[in-house]
Amino acid sequence: MASIFRRMFKVAESHAHSAMDNLEDPIKMTEQGIRDLKTNLQAAMVSLAQVKALAIRMQKEEGGHKKRAADYERKAMLLLKRMEAGEVESGDAERLATASLEKKEESVQQATTAGSDYQTQQRMADQLQAKVEDLKRQISRYETEAVTLKARARTASSMRKINQQLAGADASGTVAMLEKMKQKVQEEESLAEAYDQLSDVGGDIDEDIDKALAAPSSSAGADSLAELKKKMGIASASPAR
């Protein structure tokens, strides 16, 4: 029966080892997954920077086109004023003013296109920014959970080792050894008591004689008789010489 239980324990122990080995794989895979996410985050940050840079460039282009449109309009107005002042011939002034207004309209259209492109890029940048922030939060949460799981795994491993040690301890053998030790101590105590009693037997002959002489020789009856004579006023007889 004992051998059956030992075999059962060995099987359970092997399963426990297998479970811990299998536990190591998800932890390593999780750590690798977090590293992959960080790599993706770096790539996303580069893409975000590129999209934002393009949006900034388009915004500047829109401002530049608007500025040129306003400048062409200002030039057309200046040409017309000089025409009125007689400084520029009317034909040349109107031709150049018309050309300036055409340039203005072209710049306005370019500004509109750049503004639309800027809005599109800015929306993409905002969306990408939100995804990057979400990825950062996910990585932070995963790292915290990974640290907690690793700590729990170490605790479980330590508990498993302790339980294996306790399960493998020979409790019955220890109890039997303690019982033998208890019996041995009791035997030693009884033997010591016996030797103590024997120390009062078989002493020196002179000591035995002195003890015998020191003991009262009169019996209880003789003492009672002497007490009764004294009570009745009868003198005790003197011992013969």
Secondary structure, 3 states (H helix, E strand, C coil): CHHHHHHHHHHHHHHHHHHHHHHHHHHHHHHHHHHHHHHHHHHHHHHHHHHHHHHHHHHHHHHHHHHHHHHHHHHHHHHHHHHHCCCCCHHHHHHHHHHHHHHHHHHHHHHHHHHHHHHHHHHHHHHHHHHHHHHHHHHHHHHHHHHHHHHHHHHHHHHHHHHHHHHHCCHHHHHHHHHHHHHHHHHHHHHHHHHHHHCCCCCCHHHHHHHHHHCCCCCHHHHHHHHHHHHHCCCCCCCCC
